[in-house]
Amino acid sequence: MGKNEIAAEFKRKLSSFYGYDQSLHFVRAINSPPVATGLKASLEPRDFLDFAIEDSAALEKERNRVNCLGNSKRAIDSQVDRLVQRLGFFPLARKERWNIPRKLKFISQVGVVAPRILRRLNSLRNRLEHEFAPPSKEQVEDALDVTTLFLSYAELVPLPSLNWGLPDKSTVRYDYNEMIFRFYDENPDLSEKDVAPLFSLACGEHGFQDFYDFLVRVVPLMQRKSRLGEDI
């Protein structure tokens, strides 16, 4: 069985466990879902937000307003990087030198953050990036509010898992540093011996983006709609 066939078979099995056929029509309820594993989010962006909150205690001073705005921007940029990292695309973003608007576009395409939040965030960053006049107290307070909203949302939003294990022991592991999916016929984490992957699917190879999109877009839809017995 070739790479594409193995990837397609894994997608079929994962869809089946959520009660969907190959055409993503709901056919039956599920008893128990397969197991997904994820990465623990870092709270480092929250450190910058804490600095901004400390600066906001005396916004009548221009220096504090400038510092509060700067730390709000750092908190946003850091959290955006964390999201891109947790979504498995940080190596490519670093290699291609994605700027923040490009990273926000990627996050928007994945669909894990509400569009209205991204619009407010993008508008705020444009102001922070291009306006050099001393900020007003109201502008700083608005920036701090948007930053707090974004960080709180990003820390709580469930992100799609890129690692899966099925009851028949079929397993997919994603290498976040190399951007490679590795497919196994048994769980390498539970085996007492070294388990070689059946094959690997790297970013840029045919089939990688299709499988990635299936995990980050289709599977979350199946998780939600299967409870209602709805087609996708």
Accessible surface in RSA format (square Angstrom, percent):
REM  Atomic radii and reference values for relative SASA: ProtOr
REM  Chains: A
REM  Algorithm: Lee & Richards
REM  Probe-radius: 1.40
REM  Slices: 20
REM RES _ NUM      All-atoms   Total-Side   Main-Chain    Non-polar    All polar
REM                ABS   REL    ABS   REL    ABS   REL    ABS   REL    ABS   REL
RES MET A   1   166.20  86.1  85.18  56.4  81.02 192.9  93.87  79.8  72.33  95.8
RES GLY A   2    36.85  45.4   0.00   N/A  36.85  45.4  30.20  82.9   6.64  14.9
RES LYS A   3    88.06  43.0  79.21  48.6   8.85  21.1  57.96  52.2  30.11  32.1
RES ASN A   4    78.35  54.0  71.43  69.0   6.92  16.7  25.78  62.1  52.56  50.8
RES GLU A   5    97.91  56.2  91.15  69.0   6.76  16.1  46.57  90.1  51.34  41.9
RES ILE A   6    29.25  16.6  28.40  21.2   0.85   2.0  28.52  20.5   0.74   2.0
RES ALA A   7    10.74   9.9  10.74  16.6   0.00   0.0  10.74  15.1   0.00   0.0
RES ALA A   8    55.34  50.9  48.88  75.4   6.45  14.7  51.00  71.8   4.34  11.5
RES GLU A   9    54.98  31.6  52.37  39.6   2.61   6.2  20.34  39.3  34.63  28.3
RES PHE A  10     8.42   4.2   6.71   4.2   1.71   4.4   8.00   4.8   0.42   1.2
RES LYS A  11    46.22  22.5  46.05  28.3   0.17   0.4  21.55  19.4  24.67  26.3
RES ARG A  12    91.27  38.3  86.39  44.0   4.88  11.6  30.84  42.2  60.42  36.6
RES LYS A  13    48.92  23.9  47.53  29.2   1.40   3.3  23.04  20.7  25.89  27.6
RES LEU A  14     0.00   0.0   0.00   0.0   0.00   0.0   0.00   0.0   0.00   0.0
RES SER A  15     4.06   3.4   4.06   5.4   0.00   0.0   0.70   1.5   3.36   4.7
RES SER A  16    35.57  30.1  33.96  45.3   1.61   3.7  12.62  26.9  22.95  32.2
RES PHE A  17    57.77  28.9  56.45  35.0   1.32   3.4  57.03  34.6   0.74   2.1
RES TYR A  18    10.34   4.8  10.34   5.9   0.00   0.0   5.97   4.5   4.37   5.4
RES GLY A  19     0.12   0.2   0.00   N/A   0.12   0.2   0.12   0.3   0.00   0.0
RES TYR A  20     3.70   1.7   0.00   0.0   3.70   9.6   0.00   0.0   3.70   4.6
RES ASP A  21    53.84  37.7  44.86  44.7   8.97  21.2  34.18  80.4  19.66  19.6
RES GLN A  22   142.89  79.9 111.29  81.3  31.60  75.2  35.18  74.9 107.70  81.7
RES SER A  23    75.81  64.1  52.03  69.4  23.78  54.8  22.17  47.2  53.64  75.1
RES LEU A  24    38.90  21.7  38.83  27.8   0.07   0.2  38.83  27.3   0.07   0.2
RES HIS A  25    91.07  49.8  91.07  63.3   0.00   0.0  66.87  68.9  24.21  28.2
RES PHE A  26    44.68  22.4  24.51  15.2  20.17  52.5  24.51  14.9  20.17  57.7
RES VAL A  27    91.28  60.1  55.86  50.6  35.41  85.3  62.34  54.2  28.93  78.5
RES ARG A  28   114.47  48.1 106.78  54.4   7.69  18.3  61.20  83.6  53.27  32.3
RES ALA A  29    78.88  72.5  60.91  94.0  17.97  40.9  61.97  87.3  16.90  44.8
RES ILE A  30    49.26  28.0  28.01  20.9  21.25  51.2  28.47  20.5  20.78  56.4
RES ASN A  31   159.89 110.3 120.70 116.6  39.19  94.4  33.10  79.7 126.79 122.5
RES SER A  32    74.38  62.9  67.36  89.9   7.02  16.2  36.32  77.3  38.06  53.3
RES PRO A  33    77.94  56.8  65.05  59.3  12.89  46.9  65.19  53.8  12.75  79.2
RES PRO A  34    11.17   8.1   0.00   0.0  11.17  40.6   2.01   1.7   9.16  56.9
RES VAL A  35   102.48  67.4  98.10  88.8   4.38  10.6 101.44  88.1   1.03   2.8
RES ALA A  36    44.33  40.8  18.58  28.7  25.75  58.6  18.73  26.4  25.60  67.8
RES THR A  37    66.33  47.2  60.10  60.9   6.23  14.8  60.07  80.7   6.26   9.5
RES GLY A  38    62.02  76.5   0.00   N/A  62.02  76.5  24.19  66.4  37.83  84.7
RES LEU A  39    87.35  48.6  68.29  48.9  19.06  47.9  70.48  49.5  16.88  45.4
RES LYS A  40   200.05  97.6 165.38 101.5  34.67  82.5 115.88 104.3  84.17  89.7
RES ALA A  41    29.40  27.0  16.35  25.2  13.05  29.7  17.02  24.0  12.38  32.8
RES SER A  42    33.75  28.5  21.53  28.7  12.22  28.1  25.19  53.6   8.56  12.0
RES LEU A  43   113.15  63.0 106.73  76.4   6.42  16.1 107.52  75.5   5.63  15.2
RES GLU A  44    91.67  52.6  89.68  67.8   1.99   4.7  28.12  54.4  63.55  51.9
RES PRO A  45     0.16   0.1   0.16   0.1   0.00   0.0   0.16   0.1   0.00   0.0
RES ARG A  46    63.95  26.9  63.95  32.6   0.00   0.0  27.41  37.5  36.54  22.1
RES ASP A  47    73.04  51.2  71.62  71.3   1.42   3.4  16.47  38.8  56.57  56.4
RES PHE A  48    62.75  31.4  62.75  38.9   0.00   0.0  62.75  38.0   0.00   0.0
RES LEU A  49     0.18   0.1   0.18   0.1   0.00   0.0   0.18   0.1   0.00   0.0
RES ASP A  50    61.25  42.9  59.53  59.3   1.72   4.1  17.12  40.3  44.13  44.0
RES PHE A  51    98.49  49.3  97.63  60.5   0.87   2.3  98.11  59.5   0.39   1.1
RES ALA A  52     0.00   0.0   0.00   0.0   0.00   0.0   0.00   0.0   0.00   0.0
RES ILE A  53    84.84  48.3  81.63  60.8   3.21   7.7  81.63  58.8   3.21   8.7
RES GLU A  54   120.64  69.3 103.63  78.4  17.01  40.5  46.01  89.0  74.63  60.9
RES ASP A  55    25.25  17.7  24.26  24.1   0.99   2.3   0.99   2.3  24.26  24.2
RES SER A  56    29.98  25.3  16.11  21.5  13.86  31.9   4.56   9.7  25.42  35.6
RES ALA A  57    93.34  85.8  50.46  77.9  42.89  97.6  62.06  87.4  31.28  82.9
RES ALA A  58    21.40  19.7  21.18  32.7   0.22   0.5  21.40  30.1   0.00   0.0
RES LEU A  59     8.74   4.9   5.88   4.2   2.86   7.2   5.88   4.1   2.86   7.7
RES GLU A  60   130.53  74.9 101.69  76.9  28.85  68.7  67.27 130.1  63.26  51.7
RES LYS A  61   121.67  59.4 116.49  71.5   5.18  12.3  66.43  59.8  55.24  58.8
RES GLU A  62    92.72  53.2  86.16  65.2   6.56  15.6  22.30  43.1  70.42  57.5
RES ARG A  63   189.42  79.5 180.00  91.8   9.42  22.4  65.50  89.5 123.92  75.1
RES ASN A  64    30.79  21.2  30.77  29.7   0.02   0.1   0.54   1.3  30.25  29.2
RES ARG A  65    38.08  16.0  38.08  19.4   0.00   0.0   1.49   2.0  36.60  22.2
RES VAL A  66    73.28  48.2  71.45  64.7   1.83   4.4  71.68  62.3   1.60   4.3
RES ASN A  67    60.99  42.1  57.48  55.5   3.51   8.5   8.87  21.4  52.12  50.4
RES CYS A  68     0.13   0.1   0.13   0.1   0.00   0.0   0.00   0.0   0.13   0.1
RES LEU A  69    32.93  18.3  32.06  22.9   0.88   2.2  32.56  22.9   0.37   1.0
RES GLY A  70    22.92  28.3   0.00   N/A  22.92  28.3  21.88  60.0   1.04   2.3
RES ASN A  71    19.29  13.3  19.29  18.6   0.00   0.0   0.00   0.0  19.29  18.6
RES SER A  72     0.20   0.2   0.20   0.3   0.00   0.0   0.00   0.0   0.20   0.3
RES LYS A  73    57.84  28.2  57.84  35.5   0.00   0.0  25.69  23.1  32.15  34.2
RES ARG A  74   123.01  51.6 119.25  60.8   3.76   8.9  35.86  49.0  87.15  52.8
RES ALA A  75     0.00   0.0   0.00   0.0   0.00   0.0   0.00   0.0   0.00   0.0
RES ILE A  76     0.00   0.0   0.00   0.0   0.00   0.0   0.00   0.0   0.00   0.0
RES ASP A  77    28.39  19.9  28.34  28.2   0.05   0.1  16.17  38.1  12.22  12.2
RES SER A  78    21.11  17.8  14.66  19.6   6.45  14.9  12.23  26.1   8.88  12.4
RES GLN A  79     2.75   1.5   2.75   2.0   0.00   0.0   0.00   0.0   2.75   2.1
RES VAL A  80     0.00   0.0   0.00   0.0   0.00   0.0   0.00   0.0   0.00   0.0
RES ASP A  81    42.36  29.7  41.74  41.5   0.62   1.5  11.40  26.8  30.96  30.9
RES ARG A  82    51.16  21.5  51.06  26.0   0.09   0.2   6.09   8.3  45.06  27.3
RES LEU A  83     0.00   0.0   0.00   0.0   0.00   0.0   0.00   0.0   0.00   0.0
RES VAL A  84     0.00   0.0   0.00   0.0   0.00   0.0   0.00   0.0   0.00   0.0
RES GLN A  85    70.56  39.5  69.45  50.8   1.11   2.7  12.96  27.6  57.61  43.7
RES ARG A  86    37.73  15.8  33.52  17.1   4.21  10.0   8.52  11.6  29.21  17.7
RES LEU A  87     1.10   0.6   0.49   0.3   0.61   1.5   1.10   0.8   0.00   0.0
RES GLY A  88     0.49   0.6   0.00   N/A   0.49   0.6   0.49   1.3   0.00   0.0
RES PHE A  89    10.80   5.4  10.80   6.7   0.00   0.0  10.80   6.5   0.00   0.0
RES PHE A  90    45.37  22.7  45.37  28.1   0.00   0.0  45.37  27.5   0.00   0.0
RES PRO A  91    25.56  18.6  20.63  18.8   4.93  17.9  21.38  17.7   4.18  26.0
RES LEU A  92    39.89  22.2  37.44  26.8   2.44   6.1  39.63  27.8   0.26   0.7
RES ALA A  93     1.41   1.3   0.22   0.3   1.19   2.7   0.32   0.5   1.08   2.9
RES ARG A  94   157.09  66.0 140.14  71.4  16.95  40.4  64.56  88.2  92.53  56.1
RES LYS A  95   171.04  83.4 140.48  86.2  30.56  72.8  94.32  84.9  76.72  81.7
RES GLU A  96   101.56  58.3  73.70  55.8  27.86  66.3  32.66  63.2  68.90  56.3
RES ARG A  97   211.14  88.6 185.24  94.4  25.90  61.7  65.08  88.9 146.06  88.5
RES TRP A  98    23.66   9.5   9.24   4.5  14.42  33.9  11.10   5.9  12.56  20.4
RES ASN A  99    91.75  63.3  81.69  78.9  10.06  24.2  37.91  91.3  53.84  52.0
RES ILE A 100    19.38  11.0  17.59  13.1   1.79   4.3  17.59  12.7   1.79   4.9
RES PRO A 101    64.94  47.3  57.61  52.5   7.33  26.6  59.18  48.9   5.77  35.8
RES ARG A 102    87.67  36.8  83.51  42.6   4.17   9.9  36.16  49.4  51.51  31.2
RES LYS A 103    23.47  11.4  23.47  14.4   0.00   0.0   1.98   1.8  21.48  22.9
RES LEU A 104     9.58   5.3   8.69   6.2   0.89   2.2   8.95   6.3   0.64   1.7
RES LYS A 105   120.68  58.9 114.14  70.0   6.55  15.6  62.78  56.5  57.91  61.7
RES PHE A 106    12.45   6.2  12.45   7.7   0.00   0.0  12.45   7.5   0.00   0.0
RES ILE A 107     0.00   0.0   0.00   0.0   0.00   0.0   0.00   0.0   0.00   0.0
RES SER A 108    57.17  48.3  43.20  57.7  13.97  32.2  10.96  23.3  46.21  64.7
RES GLN A 109    89.86  50.3  70.63  51.6  19.24  45.8  32.03  68.2  57.84  43.9
RES VAL A 110    12.25   8.1   3.69   3.3   8.57  20.6   3.69   3.2   8.57  23.2
RES GLY A 111    55.63  68.6   0.00   N/A  55.63  68.6  23.30  63.9  32.34  72.4
RES VAL A 112    15.73  10.4   6.81   6.2   8.92  21.5  12.98  11.3   2.76   7.5
RES VAL A 113     4.00   2.6   0.00   0.0   4.00   9.6   0.85   0.7   3.15   8.5
RES ALA A 114    15.10  13.9   8.69  13.4   6.41  14.6  14.40  20.3   0.71   1.9
RES PRO A 115    85.47  62.3  83.40  76.0   2.07   7.5  85.21  70.4   0.26   1.6
RES ARG A 116   152.40  64.0 150.53  76.7   1.86   4.4  55.89  76.4  96.51  58.5
RES ILE A 117     6.15   3.5   6.04   4.5   0.11   0.3   6.15   4.4   0.00   0.0
RES LEU A 118    13.21   7.4  12.09   8.7   1.12   2.8  12.27   8.6   0.95   2.5
RES ARG A 119   157.40  66.1 148.48  75.7   8.91  21.2  75.69 103.4  81.71  49.5
RES ARG A 120   114.13  47.9 107.23  54.7   6.90  16.4  47.92  65.5  66.21  40.1
RES LEU A 121     0.00   0.0   0.00   0.0   0.00   0.0   0.00   0.0   0.00   0.0
RES ASN A 122    57.65  39.8  57.65  55.7   0.00   0.0   9.47  22.8  48.18  46.6
RES SER A 123    55.10  46.6  48.21  64.3   6.89  15.9  29.48  62.8  25.62  35.9
RES LEU A 124     2.77   1.5   2.71   1.9   0.06   0.1   2.71   1.9   0.06   0.2
RES ARG A 125    14.45   6.1  14.42   7.3   0.03   0.1   0.75   1.0  13.69   8.3
RES ASN A 126    67.37  46.5  65.45  63.3   1.92   4.6  18.80  45.3  48.57  46.9
RES ARG A 127    75.97  31.9  71.92  36.7   4.05   9.6  39.58  54.1  36.39  22.1
RES LEU A 128    28.48  15.9   7.95   5.7  20.52  51.6  10.23   7.2  18.25  49.1
RES GLU A 129    78.11  44.8  66.72  50.5  11.39  27.1  24.98  48.3  53.13  43.4
RES HIS A 130   127.72  69.8 108.92  75.7  18.80  48.1  72.42  74.6  55.31  64.4
RES GLU A 131    92.62  53.2  74.82  56.6  17.80  42.4  35.51  68.7  57.11  46.6
RES PHE A 132   181.96  91.0 146.29  90.6  35.67  92.8 152.40  92.4  29.55  84.6
RES ALA A 133    77.32  71.1  57.86  89.3  19.45  44.3  64.13  90.3  13.19  34.9
RES PRO A 134    85.51  62.3  64.64  58.9  20.86  75.8  68.08  56.2  17.43 108.3
RES PRO A 135    11.51   8.4   9.30   8.5   2.21   8.0  10.68   8.8   0.83   5.2
RES SER A 136    46.49  39.3  38.27  51.1   8.22  18.9  41.53  88.4   4.96   7.0
RES LYS A 137    97.12  47.4  93.56  57.4   3.57   8.5  62.74  56.5  34.38  36.6
RES GLU A 138   119.99  68.9 114.40  86.5   5.60  13.3  64.51 124.8  55.48  45.3
RES GLN A 139    75.60  42.3  71.20  52.0   4.40  10.5  29.81  63.4  45.80  34.7
RES VAL A 140     0.18   0.1   0.09   0.1   0.09   0.2   0.09   0.1   0.09   0.2
RES GLU A 141    65.63  37.7  64.35  48.7   1.28   3.0  26.05  50.4  39.58  32.3
RES ASP A 142    54.14  37.9  50.72  50.5   3.42   8.1  21.00  49.4  33.14  33.1
RES ALA A 143     0.21   0.2   0.21   0.3   0.00   0.0   0.21   0.3   0.00   0.0
RES LEU A 144    22.75  12.7  22.75  16.3   0.00   0.0  22.75  16.0   0.00   0.0
RES ASP A 145    92.76  65.0  84.65  84.3   8.11  19.2  22.19  52.2  70.57  70.4
RES VAL A 146     4.18   2.7   3.71   3.4   0.47   1.1   4.04   3.5   0.14   0.4
RES THR A 147     0.00   0.0   0.00   0.0   0.00   0.0   0.00   0.0   0.00   0.0
RES THR A 148    50.31  35.8  50.31  51.0   0.00   0.0  45.34  60.9   4.97   7.5
RES LEU A 149    73.93  41.2  68.78  49.2   5.15  12.9  73.51  51.6   0.42   1.1
RES PHE A 150     0.01   0.0   0.01   0.0   0.00   0.0   0.01   0.0   0.00   0.0
RES LEU A 151     0.00   0.0   0.00   0.0   0.00   0.0   0.00   0.0   0.00   0.0
RES SER A 152    39.95  33.8  38.34  51.2   1.61   3.7  28.03  59.7  11.91  16.7
RES TYR A 153    66.71  31.1  59.11  33.6   7.60  19.8  44.86  33.7  21.85  26.9
RES ALA A 154     0.00   0.0   0.00   0.0   0.00   0.0   0.00   0.0   0.00   0.0
RES GLU A 155    46.84  26.9  25.10  19.0  21.75  51.8  11.04  21.4  35.80  29.2
RES LEU A 156   148.63  82.8 125.37  89.7  23.26  58.5 127.74  89.7  20.89  56.2
RES VAL A 157    22.02  14.5  13.64  12.4   8.38  20.2  18.77  16.3   3.25   8.8
RES PRO A 158   117.44  85.6  97.63  89.0  19.80  72.0 107.43  88.7  10.00  62.2
RES LEU A 159    32.52  18.1   7.09   5.1  25.43  63.9   7.93   5.6  24.59  66.2
RES PRO A 160    18.05  13.2   3.80   3.5  14.25  51.8  12.34  10.2   5.72  35.5
RES SER A 161    16.63  14.1   9.29  12.4   7.34  16.9  11.99  25.5   4.65   6.5
RES LEU A 162     0.65   0.4   0.65   0.5   0.00   0.0   0.65   0.5   0.00   0.0
RES ASN A 163    13.77   9.5  13.53  13.1   0.24   0.6   1.30   3.1  12.46  12.0
RES TRP A 164     4.80   1.9   3.83   1.9   0.97   2.3   4.80   2.6   0.00   0.0
RES GLY A 165    15.97  19.7   0.00   N/A  15.97  19.7  10.67  29.3   5.30  11.9
RES LEU A 166     9.31   5.2   0.01   0.0   9.30  23.4   1.15   0.8   8.16  22.0
RES PRO A 167    94.52  68.9  57.32  52.3  37.20 135.2  70.33  58.1  24.20 150.4
RES ASP A 168    73.33  51.4  45.62  45.4  27.72  65.5  47.36 111.5  25.98  25.9
RES LYS A 169   133.81  65.3 129.51  79.5   4.30  10.2  77.46  69.7  56.34  60.0
RES SER A 170    15.51  13.1  15.51  20.7   0.00   0.0   5.10  10.9  10.41  14.6
RES THR A 171     0.76   0.5   0.52   0.5   0.23   0.6   0.00   0.0   0.76   1.1
RES VAL A 172     0.02   0.0   0.02   0.0   0.00   0.0   0.02   0.0   0.00   0.0
RES ARG A 173    47.57  20.0  47.01  24.0   0.56   1.3  33.89  46.3  13.68   8.3
RES TYR A 174    12.11   5.7   0.00   0.0  12.11  31.5   0.65   0.5  11.46  14.1
RES ASP A 175    34.99  24.5  26.70  26.6   8.29  19.6  11.45  26.9  23.54  23.5
RES TYR A 176    37.85  17.7  30.19  17.2   7.67  19.9  26.09  19.6  11.76  14.5
RES ASN A 177   127.48  87.9 112.48 108.7  15.00  36.1  22.91  55.1 104.57 101.1
RES GLU A 178   102.69  59.0  80.74  61.1  21.95  52.3  34.74  67.2  67.94  55.5
RES MET A 179     8.07   4.2   8.07   5.3   0.00   0.0   2.61   2.2   5.46   7.2
RES ILE A 180    27.49  15.6  27.49  20.5   0.00   0.0  27.49  19.8   0.00   0.0
RES PHE A 181     0.00   0.0   0.00   0.0   0.00   0.0   0.00   0.0   0.00   0.0
RES ARG A 182    61.02  25.6  61.02  31.1   0.00   0.0   9.62  13.1  51.40  31.2
RES PHE A 183     2.70   1.3   2.70   1.7   0.00   0.0   2.70   1.6   0.00   0.0
RES TYR A 184    24.27  11.3  20.51  11.7   3.76   9.8   0.12   0.1  24.15  29.8
RES ASP A 185    84.69  59.3  70.96  70.6  13.74  32.5  28.39  66.8  56.30  56.2
RES GLU A 186    47.43  27.2  47.43  35.9   0.00   0.0   7.74  15.0  39.69  32.4
RES ASN A 187    29.82  20.6  26.76  25.9   3.06   7.4   7.89  19.0  21.93  21.2
RES PRO A 188    34.51  25.2  18.39  16.8  16.12  58.6  18.46  15.2  16.05  99.8
RES ASP A 189    98.86  69.2  64.80  64.5  34.06  80.5  28.79  67.8  70.07  69.9
RES LEU A 190   145.33  80.9 114.52  81.9  30.81  77.5 119.98  84.3  25.35  68.2
RES SER A 191    29.04  24.5   2.48   3.3  26.56  61.2   8.61  18.3  20.44  28.6
RES GLU A 192   188.16 108.0 143.03 108.2  45.13 107.5  64.87 125.5 123.29 100.7
RES LYS A 193   134.67  65.7 121.96  74.8  12.71  30.3 104.03  93.6  30.64  32.6
RES ASP A 194   148.38 103.9 122.25 121.7  26.14  61.8  41.04  96.6 107.35 107.1
RES VAL A 195    26.23  17.3   6.11   5.5  20.11  48.5   9.17   8.0  17.06  46.3
RES ALA A 196    81.16  74.6  61.11  94.3  20.05  45.6  65.78  92.6  15.38  40.7
RES PRO A 197    51.73  37.7  36.13  32.9  15.60  56.7  36.13  29.8  15.60  96.9
RES LEU A 198    89.61  49.9  58.32  41.7  31.28  78.6  62.64  44.0  26.96  72.6
RES PHE A 199    21.93  11.0  12.59   7.8   9.34  24.3  21.93  13.3   0.00   0.0
RES SER A 200    35.19  29.7  30.14  40.2   5.06  11.6  20.39  43.4  14.80  20.7
RES LEU A 201     2.77   1.5   2.77   2.0   0.00   0.0   2.77   1.9   0.00   0.0
RES ALA A 202    27.06  24.9  27.06  41.8   0.00   0.0  27.06  38.1   0.00   0.0
RES CYS A 203    44.63  33.8  22.49  25.1  22.14  52.0   7.15  18.1  37.48  40.4
RES GLY A 204    78.28  96.5   0.00   N/A  78.28  96.5  41.89 115.0  36.39  81.5
RES GLU A 205    69.08  39.7  56.44  42.7  12.64  30.1  36.08  69.8  33.00  26.9
RES HIS A 206   154.57  84.5 132.51  92.1  22.06  56.4  96.96  99.9  57.61  67.0
RES GLY A 207    21.38  26.4   0.00   N/A  21.38  26.4  13.02  35.7   8.35  18.7
RES PHE A 208     2.46   1.2   2.46   1.5   0.00   0.0   2.46   1.5   0.00   0.0
RES GLN A 209    87.99  49.2  86.22  63.0   1.78   4.2  55.25 117.6  32.74  24.8
RES ASP A 210    85.43  59.8  76.01  75.7   9.42  22.3  27.82  65.5  57.61  57.5
RES PHE A 211     1.28   0.6   1.28   0.8   0.00   0.0   1.28   0.8   0.00   0.0
RES TYR A 212     1.83   0.9   1.83   1.0   0.00   0.0   1.83   1.4   0.00   0.0
RES ASP A 213    38.38  26.9  38.38  38.2   0.00   0.0  14.57  34.3  23.81  23.7
RES PHE A 214    13.47   6.7  11.82   7.3   1.65   4.3  13.08   7.9   0.40   1.1
RES LEU A 215     1.31   0.7   0.00   0.0   1.31   3.3   0.00   0.0   1.31   3.5
RES VAL A 216     4.74   3.1   0.47   0.4   4.26  10.3   0.47   0.4   4.26  11.6
RES ARG A 217   105.16  44.2  97.85  49.9   7.31  17.4  38.25  52.3  66.91  40.6
RES VAL A 218    30.93  20.4  30.93  28.0   0.00   0.0  30.93  26.9   0.00   0.0
RES VAL A 219     1.75   1.1   1.75   1.6   0.00   0.0   1.75   1.5   0.00   0.0
RES PRO A 220    22.59  16.5  22.22  20.3   0.37   1.3  22.34  18.4   0.25   1.6
RES LEU A 221    53.84  30.0  53.84  38.5   0.00   0.0  53.84  37.8   0.00   0.0
RES MET A 222     0.00   0.0   0.00   0.0   0.00   0.0   0.00   0.0   0.00   0.0
RES GLN A 223    59.52  33.3  56.72  41.5   2.80   6.7  13.14  28.0  46.38  35.2
RES ARG A 224   133.82  56.2 129.32  65.9   4.50  10.7  60.79  83.1  73.03  44.3
RES LYS A 225    62.89  30.7  62.67  38.5   0.22   0.5  25.27  22.7  37.61  40.1
RES SER A 226    11.83  10.0   4.18   5.6   7.65  17.6   1.27   2.7  10.56  14.8
RES ARG A 227   185.43  77.9 145.28  74.1  40.16  95.6  68.51  93.6 116.92  70.9
RES LEU A 228   130.50  72.7  99.27  71.0  31.23  78.5 105.92  74.4  24.58  66.1
RES GLY A 229    35.94  44.3   0.00   N/A  35.94  44.3  11.33  31.1  24.61  55.1
RES GLU A 230    71.34  41.0  67.37  51.0   3.97   9.5  28.76  55.6  42.59  34.8
RES ASP A 231    75.62  53.0  59.33  59.0  16.30  38.5  21.04  49.5  54.58  54.4
RES ILE A 232    64.63  36.8  15.17  11.3  49.46 119.2  38.34  27.6  26.29  71.4
END  Absolute sums over single chains surface
CHAIN  1 A    12793.0      10551.2       2241.8       6826.4       5966.6
END  Absolute sums over all chains
TOTAL         12793.0      10551.2       2241.8       6826.4       5966.6
